[in-house]
């Protein structure tokens, strides 16, 4: 049996115009509390070294 899905939100340092109107913390808390996920995290930039390691 597989575990629950995991949710990862990369916010591209928050610089992308698409994030201007998104309340990231309200959204990630919705995912954590309302969806059946193992965990939900926000990362500032998955395309850099520490994002790759994560």
PQR file of N, CA, C, O and H, with PARSE charges and radii, in Angstrom:
ATOM      1  N   UNK A   1       0.837  -1.185   0.000 -0.4000 1.5000
ATOM      2  CA  UNK A   1       0.000   0.000   0.000 -0.0000 2.0000
ATOM      3  C   UNK A   1       0.886   1.253   0.000  0.5500 1.7000
ATOM      4  O   UNK A   1       1.813   1.365   0.802 -0.5500 1.4000
ATOM      5  N   UNK A   2       0.601   2.162  -0.877 -0.4000 1.5000
ATOM      6  CA  UNK A   2       1.347   3.415  -0.936 -0.0000 2.0000
ATOM      7  C   UNK A   2       0.860   4.367   0.143  0.5500 1.7000
ATOM      8  O   UNK A   2      -0.277   4.283   0.607 -0.5500 1.4000
ATOM      9  H   UNK A   2      -0.152   2.071  -1.529  0.4000 1.0000
ATOM     10  N   UNK A   3       1.764   5.293   0.540 -0.4000 1.5000
ATOM     11  CA  UNK A   3       1.398   6.295   1.528 -0.0000 2.0000
ATOM     12  C   UNK A   3       0.566   7.402   0.896  0.5500 1.7000
ATOM     13  O   UNK A   3       0.241   7.373  -0.291 -0.5500 1.4000
ATOM     14  H   UNK A   3       2.688   5.361   0.164  0.4000 1.0000
ATOM     15  N   UNK A   4       0.242   8.352   1.712 -0.4000 1.5000
ATOM     16  CA  UNK A   4      -0.525   9.506   1.246 -0.0000 2.0000
ATOM     17  C   UNK A   4       0.328  10.351   0.319  0.5500 1.7000
ATOM     18  O   UNK A   4       1.555  10.316   0.403 -0.5500 1.4000
ATOM     19  H   UNK A   4       0.506   8.376   2.676  0.4000 1.0000
ATOM     20  N   UNK A   5      -0.304  11.112  -0.566 -0.4000 1.5000
ATOM     21  CA  UNK A   5       0.479  12.016  -1.424 -0.0000 2.0000
ATOM     22  C   UNK A   5       1.090  13.141  -0.593  0.5500 1.7000
ATOM     23  O   UNK A   5       0.601  13.478   0.485 -0.5500 1.4000
ATOM     24  H   UNK A   5      -1.302  11.141  -0.635  0.4000 1.0000
ATOM     25  N   UNK A   6       2.140  13.695  -1.107 -0.4000 1.5000
ATOM     26  CA  UNK A   6       2.812  14.832  -0.472 -0.0000 2.0000
ATOM     27  C   UNK A   6       2.609  16.047  -1.369  0.5500 1.7000
ATOM     28  O   UNK A   6       2.544  15.925  -2.592 -0.5500 1.4000
ATOM     29  H   UNK A   6       2.537  13.421  -1.983  0.4000 1.0000
ATOM     30  N   UNK A   7       2.512  17.207  -0.756 -0.4000 1.5000
ATOM     31  CA  UNK A   7       2.250  18.425  -1.524 -0.0000 2.0000
ATOM     32  C   UNK A   7       3.404  19.389  -1.339  0.5500 1.7000
ATOM     33  O   UNK A   7       3.765  19.732  -0.213 -0.5500 1.4000
ATOM     34  H   UNK A   7       2.565  17.307   0.237  0.4000 1.0000
ATOM     35  N   UNK A   8       3.977  19.823  -2.441 -0.4000 1.5000
ATOM     36  CA  UNK A   8       5.081  20.766  -2.421 -0.0000 2.0000
ATOM     37  C   UNK A   8       4.718  21.952  -3.308  0.5500 1.7000
ATOM     38  O   UNK A   8       4.362  21.775  -4.473 -0.5500 1.4000
ATOM     39  H   UNK A   8       3.684  19.544  -3.356  0.4000 1.0000
ATOM     40  N   UNK A   9       4.807  23.155  -2.757 -0.4000 1.5000
ATOM     41  CA  UNK A   9       4.530  24.371  -3.506 -0.0000 2.0000
ATOM     42  C   UNK A   9       5.814  25.175  -3.613  0.5500 1.7000
ATOM     43  O   UNK A   9       6.345  25.649  -2.608 -0.5500 1.4000
ATOM     44  H   UNK A   9       5.096  23.299  -1.811  0.4000 1.0000
ATOM     45  N   UNK A  10       6.307  25.327  -4.822 -0.4000 1.5000
ATOM     46  CA  UNK A  10       7.467  26.183  -5.066 -0.0000 2.0000
ATOM     47  C   UNK A  10       6.927  27.561  -5.442  0.5500 1.7000
ATOM     48  O   UNK A  10       6.103  27.694  -6.347 -0.5500 1.4000
ATOM     49  H   UNK A  10       5.876  24.942  -5.639  0.4000 1.0000
ATOM     50  N   UNK A  11       7.399  28.572  -4.739 -0.4000 1.5000
ATOM     51  CA  UNK A  11       6.877  29.916  -4.984 -0.0000 2.0000
ATOM     52  C   UNK A  11       7.833  30.797  -5.772  0.5500 1.7000
ATOM     53  O   UNK A  11       7.633  32.008  -5.861 -0.5500 1.4000
ATOM     54  H   UNK A  11       8.068  28.464  -4.004  0.4000 1.0000
ATOM     55  N   UNK A  12       8.871  30.197  -6.345 -0.4000 1.5000
ATOM     56  CA  UNK A  12       9.801  30.959  -7.201 -0.0000 2.0000
ATOM     57  C   UNK A  12      10.221  32.273  -6.552  0.5500 1.7000
ATOM     58  O   UNK A  12      10.220  33.323  -7.195 -0.5500 1.4000
ATOM     59  H   UNK A  12       9.033  29.213  -6.273  0.4000 1.0000
ATOM     60  N   UNK A  13      10.575  32.204  -5.289 -0.4000 1.5000
ATOM     61  CA  UNK A  13      10.969  33.372  -4.488 -0.0000 2.0000
ATOM     62  C   UNK A  13       9.832  34.368  -4.339  0.5500 1.7000
ATOM     63  O   UNK A  13      10.031  35.441  -3.770 -0.5500 1.4000
ATOM     64  H   UNK A  13      10.575  31.352  -4.767  0.4000 1.0000
ATOM     65  N   UNK A  14       8.655  34.042  -4.832 -0.4000 1.5000
ATOM     66  CA  UNK A  14       7.524  34.957  -4.747 -0.0000 2.0000
ATOM     67  C   UNK A  14       7.572  36.054  -5.781  0.5500 1.7000
ATOM     68  O   UNK A  14       6.738  36.958  -5.758 -0.5500 1.4000
ATOM     69  H   UNK A  14       8.494  33.170  -5.295  0.4000 1.0000
ATOM     70  N   UNK A  15       8.546  35.997  -6.704 -0.4000 1.5000
ATOM     71  CA  UNK A  15       8.728  37.050  -7.696 -0.0000 2.0000
ATOM     72  C   UNK A  15       7.790  36.929  -8.891  0.5500 1.7000
ATOM     73  O   UNK A  15       7.546  37.919  -9.582 -0.5500 1.4000
ATOM     74  H   UNK A  15       9.224  35.262  -6.723  0.4000 1.0000
ATOM     75  N   UNK A  16       7.272  35.761  -9.141 -0.4000 1.5000
ATOM     76  CA  UNK A  16       6.429  35.552 -10.319 -0.0000 2.0000
ATOM     77  C   UNK A  16       5.109  36.317 -10.158  0.5500 1.7000
ATOM     78  O   UNK A  16       4.515  36.296  -9.080 -0.5500 1.4000
ATOM     79  H   UNK A  16       7.471  34.958  -8.580  0.4000 1.0000
ATOM     80  N   UNK A  17       4.653  36.979 -11.200 -0.4000 1.5000
ATOM     81  CA  UNK A  17       3.412  37.751 -11.110 -0.0000 2.0000
ATOM     82  C   UNK A  17       2.214  36.908 -10.654  0.5500 1.7000
ATOM     83  O   UNK A  17       1.305  37.425 -10.005 -0.5500 1.4000
ATOM     84  H   UNK A  17       5.136  36.995 -12.076  0.4000 1.0000
ATOM     85  N   UNK A  18       2.212  35.643 -10.985 -0.4000 1.5000
ATOM     86  CA  UNK A  18       1.095  34.785 -10.605 -0.0000 2.0000
ATOM     87  C   UNK A  18       0.932  34.616  -9.105  0.5500 1.7000
ATOM     88  O   UNK A  18      -0.143  34.229  -8.646 -0.5500 1.4000
ATOM     89  H   UNK A  18       2.950  35.223 -11.512  0.4000 1.0000
ATOM     90  N   UNK A  19       1.974  34.897  -8.333 -0.4000 1.5000
ATOM     91  CA  UNK A  19       1.903  34.746  -6.883 -0.0000 2.0000
ATOM     92  C   UNK A  19       1.439  36.010  -6.168  0.5500 1.7000
ATOM     93  O   UNK A  19       1.167  35.976  -4.968 -0.5500 1.4000
ATOM     94  H   UNK A  19       2.847  35.211  -8.706  0.4000 1.0000
ATOM     95  N   UNK A  20       1.346  37.115  -6.887 -0.4000 1.5000
ATOM     96  CA  UNK A  20       0.985  38.383  -6.251 -0.0000 2.0000
ATOM     97  C   UNK A  20      -0.366  38.333  -5.552  0.5500 1.7000
ATOM     98  O   UNK A  20      -0.530  38.903  -4.473 -0.5500 1.4000
ATOM     99  H   UNK A  20       1.567  37.143  -7.861  0.4000 1.0000
ATOM    100  N   UNK A  21      -1.330  37.658  -6.156 -0.4000 1.5000
ATOM    101  CA  UNK A  21      -2.678  37.628  -5.588 -0.0000 2.0000
ATOM    102  C   UNK A  21      -2.960  36.369  -4.785  0.5500 1.7000
ATOM    103  O   UNK A  21      -4.039  36.238  -4.208 -0.5500 1.4000
ATOM    104  H   UNK A  21      -1.197  37.195  -7.032  0.4000 1.0000
ATOM    105  N   UNK A  22      -2.011  35.440  -4.736 -0.4000 1.5000
ATOM    106  CA  UNK A  22      -2.204  34.198  -4.008 -0.0000 2.0000
ATOM    107  C   UNK A  22      -1.783  34.369  -2.559  0.5500 1.7000
ATOM    108  O   UNK A  22      -0.652  34.765  -2.277 -0.5500 1.4000
ATOM    109  H   UNK A  22      -1.134  35.547  -5.205  0.4000 1.0000
ATOM    110  N   UNK A  23      -2.681  34.072  -1.654 -0.4000 1.5000
ATOM    111  CA  UNK A  23      -2.331  34.047  -0.235 -0.0000 2.0000
ATOM    112  C   UNK A  23      -1.728  32.671   0.023  0.5500 1.7000
ATOM    113  O   UNK A  23      -2.444  31.707   0.293 -0.5500 1.4000
ATOM    114  H   UNK A  23      -3.599  33.750  -1.883  0.4000 1.0000
ATOM    115  N   UNK A  24      -0.402  32.592  -0.064 -0.4000 1.5000
ATOM    116  CA  UNK A  24       0.302  31.318   0.017 -0.0000 2.0000
ATOM    117  C   UNK A  24      -0.018  30.587   1.313  0.5500 1.7000
ATOM    118  O   UNK A  24      -0.260  29.380   1.291 -0.5500 1.4000
ATOM    119  H   UNK A  24       0.180  33.375  -0.284  0.4000 1.0000
ATOM    120  N   UNK A  25      -0.026  31.284   2.430 -0.4000 1.5000
ATOM    121  CA  UNK A  25      -0.212  30.624   3.728 -0.0000 2.0000
ATOM    122  C   UNK A  25      -1.642  30.139   3.895  0.5500 1.7000
ATOM    123  O   UNK A  25      -1.861  29.073   4.472 -0.5500 1.4000
ATOM    124  H   UNK A  25       0.170  32.265   2.448  0.4000 1.0000
ATOM    125  N   UNK A  26      -2.602  30.876   3.417 -0.4000 1.5000
ATOM    126  CA  UNK A  26      -3.991  30.412   3.471 -0.0000 2.0000
ATOM    127  C   UNK A  26      -4.148  29.169   2.600  0.5500 1.7000
ATOM    128  O   UNK A  26      -4.806  28.207   2.996 -0.5500 1.4000
ATOM    129  H   UNK A  26      -2.424  31.742   2.949  0.4000 1.0000
ATOM    130  N   UNK A  27      -3.543  29.189   1.417 -0.4000 1.5000
ATOM    131  CA  UNK A  27      -3.628  28.056   0.504 -0.0000 2.0000
ATOM    132  C   UNK A  27      -2.959  26.811   1.081  0.5500 1.7000
ATOM    133  O   UNK A  27      -3.546  25.729   1.057 -0.5500 1.4000
ATOM    134  H   UNK A  27      -3.009  29.971   1.095  0.4000 1.0000
ATOM    135  N   UNK A  28      -1.732  26.952   1.603 -0.4000 1.5000
ATOM    136  CA  UNK A  28      -1.018  25.775   2.112 -0.0000 2.0000
ATOM    137  C   UNK A  28      -1.717  25.225   3.350  0.5500 1.7000
ATOM    138  O   UNK A  28      -1.702  24.014   3.568 -0.5500 1.4000
ATOM    139  H   UNK A  28      -1.255  27.831   1.623  0.4000 1.0000
ATOM    140  N   UNK A  29      -2.322  26.070   4.158 -0.4000 1.5000
ATOM    141  CA  UNK A  29      -3.076  25.584   5.312 -0.0000 2.0000
ATOM    142  C   UNK A  29      -4.341  24.855   4.876  0.5500 1.7000
ATOM    143  O   UNK A  29      -4.743  23.880   5.511 -0.5500 1.4000
ATOM    144  H   UNK A  29      -2.335  27.055   3.981  0.4000 1.0000
ATOM    145  N   UNK A  30      -4.969  25.314   3.807 -0.4000 1.5000
ATOM    146  CA  UNK A  30      -6.109  24.581   3.248 -0.0000 2.0000
ATOM    147  C   UNK A  30      -5.673  23.177   2.825  0.5500 1.7000
ATOM    148  O   UNK A  30      -6.334  22.189   3.142 -0.5500 1.4000
ATOM    149  H   UNK A  30      -4.643  26.106   3.291  0.4000 1.0000
ATOM    150  N   UNK A  31      -4.563  23.104   2.113 -0.4000 1.5000
ATOM    151  CA  UNK A  31      -4.059  21.800   1.663 -0.0000 2.0000
ATOM    152  C   UNK A  31      -3.777  20.910   2.873  0.5500 1.7000
ATOM    153  O   UNK A  31      -4.205  19.756   2.897 -0.5500 1.4000
ATOM    154  H   UNK A  31      -4.025  23.907   1.855  0.4000 1.0000
ATOM    155  N   UNK A  32      -3.076  21.418   3.862 -0.4000 1.5000
ATOM    156  CA  UNK A  32      -2.729  20.645   5.064 -0.0000 2.0000
ATOM    157  C   UNK A  32      -3.949  20.141   5.810  0.5500 1.7000
ATOM    158  O   UNK A  32      -3.997  18.990   6.243 -0.5500 1.4000
ATOM    159  H   UNK A  32      -2.728  22.355   3.843  0.4000 1.0000
ATOM    160  N   UNK A  33      -4.931  21.013   5.955 -0.4000 1.5000
ATOM    161  CA  UNK A  33      -6.069  20.689   6.815 -0.0000 2.0000
ATOM    162  C   UNK A  33      -7.236  20.009   6.103  0.5500 1.7000
ATOM    163  O   UNK A  33      -7.982  19.252   6.725 -0.5500 1.4000
ATOM    164  H   UNK A  33      -4.892  21.948   5.603  0.4000 1.0000
ATOM    165  N   UNK A  34      -7.397  20.266   4.829 -0.4000 1.5000
ATOM    166  CA  UNK A  34      -8.588  19.790   4.140 -0.0000 2.0000
ATOM    167  C   UNK A  34      -8.342  18.634   3.174  0.5500 1.7000
ATOM    168  O   UNK A  34      -9.269  17.893   2.847 -0.5500 1.4000
ATOM    169  H   UNK A  34      -6.791  20.881   4.324  0.4000 1.0000
ATOM    170  N   UNK A  35      -7.107  18.476   2.717 -0.4000 1.5000
ATOM    171  CA  UNK A  35      -6.812  17.406   1.775 -0.0000 2.0000
ATOM    172  C   UNK A  35      -6.083  16.282   2.503  0.5500 1.7000
ATOM    173  O   UNK A  35      -5.434  16.512   3.523 -0.5500 1.4000
ATOM    174  H   UNK A  35      -6.354  19.079   2.982  0.4000 1.0000
ATOM    175  N   UNK A  36      -6.190  15.093   1.985 -0.4000 1.5000
ATOM    176  CA  UNK A  36      -5.592  13.927   2.626 -0.0000 2.0000
ATOM    177  C   UNK A  36      -4.153  13.755   2.145  0.5500 1.7000
ATOM    178  O   UNK A  36      -3.856  12.891   1.319 -0.5500 1.4000
ATOM    179  H   UNK A  36      -6.717  14.906   1.156  0.4000 1.0000
ATOM    180  N   UNK A  37      -3.259  14.607   2.686 -0.4000 1.5000
ATOM    181  CA  UNK A  37      -1.853  14.563   2.291 -0.0000 2.0000
ATOM    182  C   UNK A  37      -0.994  14.206   3.500  0.5500 1.7000
ATOM    183  O   UNK A  37      -1.361  14.467   4.646 -0.5500 1.4000
ATOM    184  H   UNK A  37      -3.501  15.308   3.357  0.4000 1.0000
ATOM    185  N   UNK A  38       0.160  13.601   3.213 -0.4000 1.5000
ATOM    186  CA  UNK A  38       1.106  13.287   4.288 -0.0000 2.0000
ATOM    187  C   UNK A  38       1.679  14.569   4.873  0.5500 1.7000
ATOM    188  O   UNK A  38       1.777  14.722   6.090 -0.5500 1.4000
ATOM    189  H   UNK A  38       0.457  13.388   2.282  0.4000 1.0000
ATOM    190  N   UNK A  39       2.056  15.486   3.990 -0.4000 1.5000
ATOM    191  CA  UNK A  39       2.520  16.797   4.424 -0.0000 2.0000
ATOM    192  C   UNK A  39       2.395  17.787   3.276  0.5500 1.7000
ATOM    193  O   UNK A  39       2.250  17.402   2.116 -0.5500 1.4000
ATOM    194  H   UNK A  39       1.976  15.362   3.001  0.4000 1.0000
ATOM    195  N   UNK A  40       2.453  19.062   3.618 -0.4000 1.5000
ATOM    196  CA  UNK A  40       2.418  20.133   2.632 -0.0000 2.0000
ATOM    197  C   UNK A  40       3.481  21.145   3.030  0.5500 1.7000
ATOM    198  O   UNK A  40       3.541  21.577   4.180 -0.5500 1.4000
ATOM    199  H   UNK A  40       2.571  19.375   4.560  0.4000 1.0000
ATOM    200  N   UNK A  41       4.320  21.518   2.068 -0.4000 1.5000
ATOM    201  CA  UNK A  41       5.373  22.486   2.358 -0.0000 2.0000
ATOM    202  C   UNK A  41       5.426  23.554   1.279  0.5500 1.7000
ATOM    203  O   UNK A  41       4.921  23.373   0.171 -0.5500 1.4000
ATOM    204  H   UNK A  41       4.271  21.167   1.133  0.4000 1.0000
ATOM    205  N   UNK A  42       6.051  24.672   1.632 -0.4000 1.5000
ATOM    206  CA  UNK A  42       6.321  25.749   0.693 -0.0000 2.0000
ATOM    207  C   UNK A  42       7.841  25.883   0.611  0.5500 1.7000
ATOM    208  O   UNK A  42       8.519  25.939   1.637 -0.5500 1.4000
ATOM    209  H   UNK A  42       6.462  24.818   2.532  0.4000 1.0000
ATOM    210  N   UNK A  43       8.362  25.934  -0.582 -0.4000 1.5000
ATOM    211  CA  UNK A  43       9.805  26.114  -0.783 -0.0000 2.0000
ATOM    212  C   UNK A  43       9.990  27.349  -1.665  0.5500 1.7000
ATOM    213  O   UNK A  43       9.219  27.554  -2.602 -0.5500 1.4000
ATOM    214  H   UNK A  43       7.812  25.888  -1.416  0.4000 1.0000
ATOM    215  N   UNK A  44      10.999  28.172  -1.381 -0.4000 1.5000
ATOM    216  CA  UNK A  44      11.157  29.407  -2.137 -0.0000 2.0000
ATOM    217  C   UNK A  44      11.698  29.218  -3.545  0.5500 1.7000
ATOM    218  O   UNK A  44      11.444  30.050  -4.417 -0.5500 1.4000
ATOM    219  H   UNK A  44      11.625  28.006  -0.620  0.4000 1.0000
ATOM    220  N   UNK A  45      12.441  28.137  -3.785 -0.4000 1.5000
ATOM    221  CA  UNK A  45      13.037  28.011  -5.117 -0.0000 2.0000
ATOM    222  C   UNK A  45      13.554  26.580  -5.306  0.5500 1.7000
ATOM    223  O   UNK A  45      14.694  26.276  -4.957 -0.5500 1.4000
ATOM    224  H   UNK A  45      12.647  27.461  -3.077  0.4000 1.0000
ATOM    225  N   UNK A  46      12.722  25.720  -5.852 -0.4000 1.5000
ATOM    226  CA  UNK A  46      13.084  24.315  -6.033 -0.0000 2.0000
ATOM    227  C   UNK A  46      14.148  24.107  -7.106  0.5500 1.7000
ATOM    228  O   UNK A  46      14.779  23.050  -7.133 -0.5500 1.4000
ATOM    229  H   UNK A  46      11.795  25.967  -6.136  0.4000 1.0000
ATOM    230  N   UNK A  47      14.364  25.066  -7.978 -0.4000 1.5000
ATOM    231  CA  UNK A  47      15.285  24.897  -9.095 -0.0000 2.0000
ATOM    232  C   UNK A  47      16.732  25.222  -8.751  0.5500 1.7000
ATOM    233  O   UNK A  47      17.575  25.271  -9.647 -0.5500 1.4000
ATOM    234  H   UNK A  47      13.851  25.925  -7.956  0.4000 1.0000
ATOM    235  N   UNK A  48      17.041  25.443  -7.487 -0.4000 1.5000
ATOM    236  CA  UNK A  48      18.420  25.696  -7.084 -0.0000 2.0000
ATOM    237  C   UNK A  48      18.944  24.490  -6.293  0.5500 1.7000
ATOM    238  O   UNK A  48      18.205  23.539  -6.042 -0.5500 1.4000
ATOM    239  H   UNK A  48      16.356  25.404  -6.759  0.4000 1.0000
ATOM    240  N   UNK A  49      20.215  24.538  -5.905 -0.4000 1.5000
ATOM    241  CA  UNK A  49      20.861  23.384  -5.285 -0.0000 2.0000
ATOM    242  C   UNK A  49      20.113  22.827  -4.068  0.5500 1.7000
ATOM    243  O   UNK A  49      19.898  21.618  -3.974 -0.5500 1.4000
ATOM    244  H   UNK A  49      20.816  25.311  -6.109  0.4000 1.0000
ATOM    245  N   UNK A  50      19.722  23.691  -3.149 -0.4000 1.5000
ATOM    246  CA  UNK A  50      19.055  23.158  -1.961 -0.0000 2.0000
ATOM    247  C   UNK A  50      17.678  22.594  -2.300  0.5500 1.7000
ATOM    248  O   UNK A  50      17.214  21.661  -1.645 -0.5500 1.4000
ATOM    249  H   UNK A  50      19.897  24.673  -3.225  0.4000 1.0000
ATOM    250  N   UNK A  51      17.029  23.143  -3.302 -0.4000 1.5000
ATOM    251  CA  UNK A  51      15.771  22.566  -3.761 -0.0000 2.0000
ATOM    252  C   UNK A  51      15.978  21.189  -4.378  0.5500 1.7000
ATOM    253  O   UNK A  51      15.192  20.273  -4.137 -0.5500 1.4000
ATOM    254  H   UNK A  51      17.406  23.901  -3.834  0.4000 1.0000
ATOM    255  N   UNK A  52      17.019  21.043  -5.164 -0.4000 1.5000
ATOM    256  CA  UNK A  52      17.352  19.739  -5.722 -0.0000 2.0000
ATOM    257  C   UNK A  52      17.638  18.726  -4.628  0.5500 1.7000
ATOM    258  O   UNK A  52      17.183  17.585  -4.707 -0.5500 1.4000
ATOM    259  H   UNK A  52      17.658  21.787  -5.360  0.4000 1.0000
ATOM    260  N   UNK A  53      18.383  19.127  -3.614 -0.4000 1.5000
ATOM    261  CA  UNK A  53      18.710  18.215  -2.505 -0.0000 2.0000
ATOM    262  C   UNK A  53      17.465  17.831  -1.725  0.5500 1.7000
ATOM    263  O   UNK A  53      17.330  16.689  -1.285 -0.5500 1.4000
ATOM    264  H   UNK A  53      18.753  20.054  -3.550  0.4000 1.0000
ATOM    265  N   UNK A  54      16.554  18.784  -1.551 -0.4000 1.5000
ATOM    266  CA  UNK A  54      15.327  18.482  -0.818 -0.0000 2.0000
ATOM    267  C   UNK A  54      14.533  17.422  -1.550  0.5500 1.7000
ATOM    268  O   UNK A  54      13.461  17.027  -1.092 -0.5500 1.4000
ATOM    269  H   UNK A  54      16.664  19.712  -1.908  0.4000 1.0000
TER
END
